[in-house]
Amino acid sequence: MQRFLIAALAAACLSTAASAASLQSCEIDRNNHFWMQSAAGAECFTGNDTNQIDKNWTMFGQSDWTLIGKNDGGDDPFKVAPINGTNSGLSFIKDIFDKYDKVVVTLKAGNGFGAFLLDGTSEGFGWFSKKDLSHASVYGLGEKTVDTSPVPLPMNILLLSSAIAGFGMWARKQRRT
């Protein structure tokens, strides 16, 4: 069954020509292995992501990651979340690529977790684990800020207002004569 799921994920990945990402995998040990389609990279770690990943944790050569949320409590960053207690599925994250420069999904199972860097072109991903999932989390890096400063009034609006007022005065004068 596991070989079938791996083959199905690989076939789905190969049939997705629009995505530049490929099937990524990482292995903690021979009994704990993770795979994800539509990911640009993968790294495996022992332990628990929500206990370990903080501002000083390094993934994909960068630190300062922020927990956006997880599928078993708090802010749920998934449209369709990975189901805890299963070992494969198709999931979708909410639209967060416009808020962060980089987005990572972690899959926690057994004695470790797989971290998968999403490629930013797809909100959906297929995943597989040799062990049943404990939880899935989403982390972001490089939070984008939205400029809320007031937009200056363009000079054209003042000129247009003056022209309209001038035409109004001219029309009023024409009616009097």
Secondary structure, DSSP 8 states (H G I E B T S, - for coil): -HHHHHHHHHHHHHH-TT---EEEEEEEETTEEEEEEEEEEEEEEES-HHHH-STT--BTTB---EEEEETTBSS--EEE---TT-SEEEEEE-S-TTTEEEEEEEEEETTEEEEEEE-SS-SEEEEEESS---EEEEEEEEE-----S-----HHHHHHHHHHHHHHHHHHHHHH-
